[in-house]
Amino acid sequence: MSSNPKVRVLLTNDDGPPSSTESPYVLGLYRHLTEHLGTNVVLPSAQKSWIGKAYHIKEITKGNYFYPKEDGSGDITLNSRPLKEGEIAEWILLDGTPATCANVALHNLFEDQIDLVISGPNLGRNTSAAFALSSGTIGAAMSSSLSKKRAIAISYGTVMHPTPMAYFEPAHRMSCQIINHLWNNWGEDECGLRAGEVDLYSVNIPLIENILSDEGLKICWTRMWRNSYGRLFKNISRSNSNNRSVQAPGPDAITNRLTEAVLADEESGDLLFKFAPEMKGLITPSLATLPVGSDGWALHHGWVSVTPLRASFGEPHTHEGVDPERLMWKMKL
């Protein structure tokens, strides 16, 4: 990313602090960002996927300081302290949602010190409305844009299990190139929250072999694929004992990895449900079902998708340029 001392970055995510299984990408992207930019980090203290743009309003959000080392491990303390040998930086972990992390960072921890919020990189894709509306990664970016900050949500689509580590660095470099391009060529939206700018972007980078090629991956502008959910929860009560093993959740979860449901107590009745979404139609849709130019269509082809978004429920432009009198309902009561 080209040097620009005026750009101050906040990095957040929904996968939590560095972890080889749940949050394998955040430390690598942080290293790339800090090569040229001042980057503050505020993350959920634990994995918070599928939580959207939710805020906790009754719980007290507690925080700790985290001092990551090169391997992602690090001390956690209640109070800030100087860095010790081998520590990369001081991060902040909050016991809150991704959207909470973004809002607290922008308005409490680093007020008036952030120009751009990067949310991610998410472990798994966030293509299509079904995933985007549930994504904590996009939720944090949405929260930031509602505070009138430029925001980019970045997601790495998992194709191979396990994903070769050789793919990580090219993905981080591509992320930084896209961030740099978007910052310097931010799009226009006459309805945008910030003086006619696009509110936020969702970027999806597939982790596939072509990311290692000299040409790299193709990048294209996309719109969001409007799809729908099927069943998201599974009955795991004792009366349904044959159904008590469920797939690990997440857009790109390993399909043959099962998690054993744990019953709360011996008296549990028939109404016991665990999040276990049916993903096949969302993860492996047929090309015929994917609208040309959509984010799902791009990912199907192994391309990077960049989708401009509004921080609102989308509205069709059916009333633009219409006489106000024609908008009024005339009903006989």
Buried (B, 14 or more C-beta within 10 A) or exposed (E): BEEEEEBBBBBBBBBBBBBEEBBBBBBBBBBBBBEBBEBBBBBBBEBBBBBBBBBEEEEEBEBBBBBBBEEBEBEEEEEEEEEEEEBBBBBBBBBBBBBBBBBBBBEEBBEEEBBBBBBBBBBBBBBBBBBBBBBBBBBBBBBBBBBBBBBBBBBBBBBEEEBEEEBBBBBBBBBBBBBBBBBEEBBEBEEBBEEEBBBBBBBBBBBBEBBEEEEBBEBBEBBBBEBEBEEBEBBBBEEBEEBBBBBEBBBBBEEEEEEEBEEEEEEEEEEBEBBBBBBEBBBEBEEEEBBEEBBBBBBBBBBBBBBBBBBEEEEEEEEEEEEEEEEEEEEEE
